[in-house]
């Protein structure tokens, strides 16, 4: 039976004075140098990517509605005024005009071999506060009078030069056919639209295909369900915080510290635990993604963003220490980090964020020691990742919520996006498991332990950084 008393070293921890002694206690056998190396990696990441990813799920988006009527094409675009400010130093009153000029440079339409021409300068339209709108009118008639076919190529590159993750959603109307929903991104900038007329009733049937960003060759069609799969995959692939959480799951289940007998990248038990943890995370984020997208719950976006950073830190805190190494000290540190972040959020006026982070801090205070003394911590980890999956799913949902899709299209968008997220997540898991299997073959235990400590410490530092940066926004 495991000794459930206060772990040795907790009472006398005050004898270690200074931050270095405290960190050395957390590092366990791997030592302070490995822990600091992990923090150094974190700082390098923040210096390179961090500032751009503090607000990870507030993706830049814009919309447009198109009417294709033979040689006459018109479109109304709507975007965020904040996105327009990324184009340079612009006076507030000039934002609509700059947006209209930006559209004329980044939007193009072709019908057959004919490059459609603007019939007039883009027209600025009235818009709600914080947004800008403009209308484009184009003529696709052939200069030689030759009749062109019933197909168009639409190219949209708005804001991609200043925000590579920008997503543009277009609703395309052709005749009396149902509107065709198209998505444009940095990887898919050109979409082809074709119309076929029914001989029976004269109605139109509309289809679409996509081209790669270079426009050199057709890519796989992204119509309907499959375009949301692509969007979900891209979201997880570009979401550094979600990738960090998946990395922590891998470190916990397949880590080099061999924290449980038989658990490792080359053991059945380790792989089984990984499968259970990934399944729990999938179940959690699938439920909250559906609930938020369908309007069952309305999440506080700022609180969700801060909590995601904290979930990474908590999971990494547990991973960064041996199970026998002062779990109460680690629990106090994790809770203190959360409470300080909650106080900072409260002082910044974000009371919702403060309460959410404070509650999770209290949870971490009890969870970390319980996991350290448990005979079967894998069961607790499955519960933890399921609960944390609920939080991450709310962030996934923000992408679909911002799209304001019609009710009839929500089901396909929800399922397709979730499938794309799962495919991206599984790709990361398989890649990480392969790396762990290679690491497990290293005969020197101290090298495996050092690599594990460095990686988990880097993830912990990133989680803390994201927590505070989002609490203070």
C-alpha positions in Angstrom: 0.0 0.0 0.0 1.4 3.5 -1.0 2.1 5.8 1.9 -0.5 8.6 1.7 1.1 10.8 4.3 2.6 14.2 3.4 5.6 13.3 1.1 9.1 13.5 2.5 10.6 16.9 1.9 7.4 18.9 2.0 7.7 20.0 5.7 11.4 20.9 5.3 11.0 22.6 2.0 11.5 26.0 3.6 15.2 25.1 4.1 15.8 25.5 0.3 16.0 29.2 0.0 15.6 31.1 -3.3 14.0 30.4 -6.7 16.8 28.1 -7.8 16.2 25.7 -4.9 12.5 25.7 -5.6 13.0 24.9 -9.3 15.5 22.2 -8.5 12.9 20.5 -6.3 10.5 20.4 -9.2 13.1 19.0 -11.6 13.4 15.7 -9.8 16.3 13.5 -10.8 16.8 15.3 -14.1 18.2 18.4 -12.3 17.8 22.1 -12.6 19.8 22.4 -15.8 17.2 20.3 -17.8 14.3 22.3 -16.3 16.0 25.6 -17.3 16.7 24.3 -20.8 12.9 23.7 -21.2 12.2 27.3 -20.2 14.9 28.5 -22.6 13.1 26.6 -25.4 9.8 28.2 -24.4 11.3 31.7 -24.5 12.7 31.0 -28.0 9.3 29.9 -29.1 7.6 33.0 -27.6 10.2 35.3 -29.2 9.5 33.7 -32.6 5.8 32.9 -32.6 4.3 33.8 -29.2 3.1 37.3 -29.8 1.1 36.2 -32.8 -0.5 33.4 -31.0 -1.6 34.9 -27.7 -5.1 35.3 -29.2 -5.0 32.0 -31.0 -8.6 31.4 -31.9 -9.8 34.8 -32.9 -9.1 34.1 -36.5 -9.3 36.9 -39.0 -12.4 36.5 -41.2 -14.4 38.3 -43.8 -17.5 37.5 -45.9 -19.0 38.2 -49.3 -22.1 37.6 -51.3 -21.8 37.1 -55.1 -24.3 37.3 -58.0 -23.1 35.7 -61.2 -25.4 36.5 -64.2 -23.6 35.7 -67.4 -21.2 38.5 -68.2 -22.4 40.6 -65.2 -20.8 39.9 -61.8 -21.4 41.8 -58.6 -20.3 41.1 -55.0 -20.7 42.8 -51.6 -17.8 42.3 -49.2 -17.9 42.8 -45.4 -14.8 42.7 -43.2 -13.6 43.9 -39.8 -12.2 47.4 -39.5 -9.5 46.0 -37.2 -8.3 43.9 -40.1 -8.0 46.9 -42.3 -5.7 48.6 -39.7 -3.2 45.9 -40.4 -2.7 47.3 -43.9 -0.8 50.3 -42.5 -1.2 53.5 -40.5 -4.7 54.6 -41.6 -6.9 57.3 -40.2 -10.2 55.9 -38.8 -12.3 57.8 -41.4 -10.3 56.4 -44.2 -10.8 52.7 -43.3 -13.7 52.1 -45.7 -11.9 53.6 -48.6 -8.7 51.7 -47.9 -10.8 48.5 -47.7 -12.4 49.2 -51.0 -9.0 49.8 -52.7 -7.7 46.6 -51.1 -10.5 44.6 -52.6 -9.7 46.0 -56.1 -6.2 44.7 -55.7 -6.9 41.3 -54.2 -10.1 40.1 -55.9 -10.3 38.9 -59.5 -12.8 37.0 -61.6 -12.3 35.2 -64.9 -15.0 33.8 -67.2 -13.4 31.3 -69.6 -10.4 33.0 -71.1 -11.7 36.5 -70.3 -10.4 38.6 -67.4 -13.4 40.4 -65.9 -13.0 44.1 -65.6 -14.3 46.5 -62.9 -17.0 48.6 -64.4 -16.4 51.3 -61.8 -14.4 51.9 -58.7 -15.5 49.8 -55.7 -18.4 51.4 -53.9 -18.2 52.0 -50.1 -21.5 50.8 -48.4 -22.9 51.6 -44.9 -21.7 49.1 -42.2 -22.2 48.4 -38.5 -19.7 49.9 -36.1 -16.4 48.0 -36.2 -17.0 46.7 -39.7 -16.5 47.9 -43.3 -18.5 47.0 -46.5 -17.9 47.6 -50.2 -19.5 46.5 -53.5 -17.7 45.4 -56.6 -19.2 45.3 -60.1 -17.4 43.5 -63.0 -18.0 43.0 -66.7 -16.9 39.6 -68.2 -17.9 40.2 -71.8 -15.3 39.2 -74.4 -13.7 42.1 -76.2 -14.2 40.3 -79.5 -17.8 39.5 -78.8 -17.2 35.8 -78.6 -19.6 34.0 -76.3 -18.0 32.6 -73.2 -19.0 29.4 -71.3 -21.1 29.3 -68.1 -18.2 29.0 -65.7 -16.3 31.5 -63.6 -13.0 31.5 -61.6 -13.1 33.6 -58.5 -9.9 34.5 -56.8 -9.9 36.1 -53.3 -6.7 37.1 -51.5 -8.0 39.7 -49.1 -5.8 40.3 -46.0 -3.6 37.2 -46.8 -0.6 39.5 -47.1 -0.9 40.7 -43.5 -2.8 37.7 -41.9 -1.9 34.3 -43.5 -4.6 32.6 -41.4 -7.3 34.8 -42.8 -10.5 32.9 -43.8 -13.0 34.3 -46.3 -16.5 32.9 -46.7 -18.4 33.6 -49.9 -22.1 32.8 -50.7 -22.4 32.6 -54.5 -25.8 33.0 -56.3 -26.2 31.7 -59.9 -29.7 32.1 -61.3 -32.4 30.4 -59.2 -30.0 27.7 -57.8 -29.4 27.5 -54.1 -26.4 29.6 -52.9 -23.1 27.9 -53.0 -20.9 28.3 -49.9 -17.2 28.7 -50.7 -14.2 29.1 -48.4 -11.0 30.9 -49.4 -7.8 30.7 -47.4 -4.0 31.0 -47.9 -4.0 27.4 -49.3 -7.1 27.8 -51.5 -7.3 31.2 -53.1 -9.0 30.3 -56.4 -12.4 28.6 -56.7 -14.1 27.6 -60.0 -17.9 27.9 -60.3 -19.8 26.2 -63.1 -23.6 26.3 -63.9 -25.6 23.7 -65.8 -29.2 24.5 -66.9 -31.9 21.8 -66.6 -33.7 21.1 -69.9 -36.9 20.2 -68.1 -37.6 23.4 -66.0 -34.7 25.7 -66.9 -33.4 25.7 -63.4 -29.6 26.0 -62.7 -27.4 23.5 -60.9 -24.2 25.0 -59.5 -20.9 23.2 -58.8 -17.5 24.3 -57.6 -13.9 23.1 -57.5 -10.8 24.6 -56.0 -7.2 25.4 -57.0 -4.1 25.5 -55.0 -2.7 28.8 -53.9 -0.4 29.0 -56.9 -3.3 28.4 -59.2 -1.1 26.1 -61.2 -3.1 22.9 -61.0 -6.5 21.8 -59.6 -6.6 20.6 -56.0 -9.0 18.2 -54.5 -12.6 19.6 -54.4 -13.5 21.2 -51.2 -17.3 21.6 -51.7 -19.7 21.0 -48.9 -18.7 18.5 -46.3 -15.0 18.2 -47.4 -14.2 21.9 -47.2 -15.1 21.9 -43.5 -12.8 18.8 -43.0 -10.0 20.8 -44.6 -10.8 23.8 -42.3 -10.8 21.6 -39.2 -7.4 20.1 -40.1 -5.9 23.5 -40.8 -7.2 24.8 -37.5 -5.6 22.1 -35.4 -2.4 22.2 -37.5 -2.0 26.0 -36.9 -3.2 25.9 -33.3 0.0 25.9 -31.2 -1.8 25.7 -27.9 -3.8 22.6 -29.0 -0.7 21.0 -30.3 1.1 21.7 -27.0 -1.7 20.0 -25.1 -1.5 16.9 -27.4 2.3 16.9 -26.8 1.8 16.9 -23.1 -0.6 13.9 -23.4 2.1 12.1 -25.3 4.7 13.0 -22.6 2.5 11.8 -19.8 1.6 8.4 -21.5 4.8 7.6 -23.3 7.4 9.7 -21.5 10.9 8.7 -20.8 10.6 8.9 -17.0 8.8 5.6 -16.9 6.6 7.0 -14.2 4.6 3.8 -14.0 6.1 0.3 -14.4 5.6 -0.9 -18.0 4.4 2.4 -19.3 6.4 3.6 -22.3 6.4 4.0 -26.1 7.2 0.3 -26.6 4.7 -1.1 -24.1 1.1 -2.2 -24.6 0.1 -0.5 -21.4 1.5 2.9 -22.5 -0.1 2.7 -25.9 -3.4 1.7 -24.3 -3.3 4.6 -21.9 -2.5 7.0 -24.8 -5.5 5.6 -26.7 -7.8 6.1 -23.7 -6.5 9.7 -23.1 -6.9 10.7 -26.7 -10.4 9.2 -26.8 -11.4 11.1 -23.6 -10.1 14.4 -25.1 -11.9 13.7 -28.4 -15.2 12.9 -26.5 -14.9 16.1 -24.5 -14.1 18.5 -27.3 -16.7 16.9 -29.6 -19.5 17.5 -27.0 -18.6 21.1 -26.3 -18.0 21.9 -30.0 -21.5 20.6 -30.8 -23.2 22.4 -27.9 -21.6 25.7 -28.6 -22.0 25.6 -32.3 -25.7 24.7 -32.0 -26.3 27.5 -29.5 -27.0 25.3 -26.5 -24.3 27.2 -24.5 -22.7 30.6 -25.1 -19.1 30.4 -24.0 -17.1 33.4 -22.7 -14.4 33.5 -25.4 -11.8 35.3 -23.3 -12.2 32.9 -20.4 -11.9 29.9 -22.8 -8.7 31.2 -24.3 -7.1 31.8 -20.8 -8.3 28.3 -19.6 -6.7 26.6 -22.5 -3.3 28.0 -21.6 -3.9 26.9 -18.0 -4.9 23.3 -19.0 -1.5 23.0 -20.8 0.3 24.2 -17.7 -1.5 21.9 -15.3 -0.9 18.8 -17.4 2.7 19.7 -17.9 3.2 20.4 -14.2 2.1 16.9 -13.4 4.3 15.6 -16.2 7.4 17.6 -15.2 8.0 15.9 -11.9 8.5 12.3 -10.7 5.4 11.0 -8.8 7.5 10.8 -5.6 8.9 14.3 -5.8 6.9 16.7 -3.6 3.5 16.7 -5.2 2.1 19.2 -2.7 4.8 21.7 -3.5 3.9 21.3 -7.2 0.2 21.6 -6.4 0.7 24.8 -4.4 2.8 26.3 -7.3 0.2 25.4 -9.9 -2.6 26.8 -7.8 -0.6 30.0 -7.1 0.0 30.5 -10.8 -3.7 30.3 -11.4 -4.6 32.6 -8.6 -2.1 35.2 -9.6 -3.5 35.1 -13.2 -7.1 35.3 -11.8 -6.2 38.4 -9.8 -4.6 40.0 -12.8 -7.7 39.3 -14.9 -9.9 40.8 -12.2 -7.8 43.9 -12.0 -8.1 44.2 -15.8 -11.9 44.1 -15.5 -12.4 40.6 -16.8 -14.4 39.1 -13.9 -15.6 36.1 -15.9 -12.0 35.2 -16.8 -11.0 35.6 -13.1 -13.7 33.3 -11.8 -13.0 30.6 -14.4 -9.2 30.6 -13.9 -9.6 30.8 -10.1 -11.9 27.7 -10.2 -9.4 25.7 -12.2 -6.6 26.8 -9.8 -8.5 25.2 -7.0 -9.1 22.1 -9.0 -5.3 21.8 -9.8 -4.5 22.1 -6.1 -6.4 18.9 -5.3 -5.8 17.0 -8.6 -2.0 17.0 -8.7 -1.4 15.4 -5.3 -4.2 12.9 -5.9 -2.7 11.8 -9.2 0.8 11.5 -7.5 -0.4 9.1 -4.8 -2.9 7.2 -6.9 -2.2 3.5 -7.6 -3.9 3.9 -11.0 -3.3 7.5 -12.2 -4.2 6.7 -15.7 -7.9 6.7 -14.7 -7.5 10.2 -13.4 -5.7 11.3 -16.5 -8.5 10.1 -18.7 -11.0 12.0 -16.6 -8.8 15.1 -16.7 -8.3 15.1 -20.5 -12.1 14.6 -21.0 -12.8 17.6 -18.9 -10.0 19.7 -20.5 -11.4 18.5 -23.9 -14.6 20.3 -23.1 -12.7 23.6 -22.7 -10.7 23.1 -26.0 -13.9 22.2 -27.8 -15.3 25.6 -27.0 -12.3 27.2 -28.7 -12.8 25.0 -31.8 -16.5 26.2 -31.9 -15.5 29.8 -32.1 -14.5 29.3 -35.8 -17.9 27.9 -36.8 -19.8 30.4 -34.6 -18.1 33.4 -36.3 -19.1 32.0 -39.7 -22.8 32.5 -38.8 -23.8 29.6 -41.0 -27.5 29.1 -41.8 -29.2 26.4 -39.7 -29.5 24.0 -42.7 -25.7 23.9 -43.1 -24.7 23.6 -39.4 -24.8 19.8 -39.3 -22.5 19.2 -42.2 -20.2 22.0 -41.1 -20.1 20.7 -37.5 -19.3 17.0 -38.4 -16.9 17.9 -41.2 -14.9 20.4 -39.0 -14.8 17.9 -36.2 -13.5 15.1 -38.5 -10.8 17.5 -39.7 -9.7 18.3 -36.2 -9.6 14.6 -35.4 -7.5 13.8 -38.5 -5.0 16.6 -37.5 -4.9 15.4 -33.9 -4.3 11.8 -34.9 -1.5 12.8 -37.3 0.2 14.6 -34.4 -0.3 11.6 -32.0 1.2 9.1 -34.5 4.1 11.3 -35.2 4.8 11.9 -31.5 4.4 8.2 -30.7 7.0 7.4 -33.4 9.4 9.9 -31.9 8.8 8.4 -28.4 9.5 4.9 -29.7 12.8 6.0 -31.1 13.7 7.8 -27.8 12.8 4.7 -25.8 15.5 2.8 -27.5 18.2 5.1 -26.2 20.0 3.0 -23.6 21.1 5.9 -21.4 18.2 6.5 -18.9 19.5 9.9 -17.9 19.3 11.1 -21.5 15.7 10.0 -21.8 14.9 11.6 -18.5 16.6 14.8 -19.5 14.7 15.0 -22.8 11.4 14.4 -21.0 12.1 17.1 -18.4 13.1 19.6 -21.0 10.0 19.0 -23.2 7.5 19.0 -20.3 9.1 22.2 -18.8 8.9 24.0 -22.1 5.2 23.0 -22.4 4.6 24.2 -18.8 6.2 27.6 -19.5 4.2 28.0 -22.7 1.0 27.2 -20.9 1.8 29.8 -18.2 2.7 32.4 -20.9 -0.6 31.8 -22.8 -2.5 32.0 -19.5 -1.1 35.4 -18.4 -1.1 36.9 -21.9 -4.7 36.1 -22.4 -5.8 37.2 -18.9 -4.2 40.6 -19.4 -5.7 41.2 -22.9 
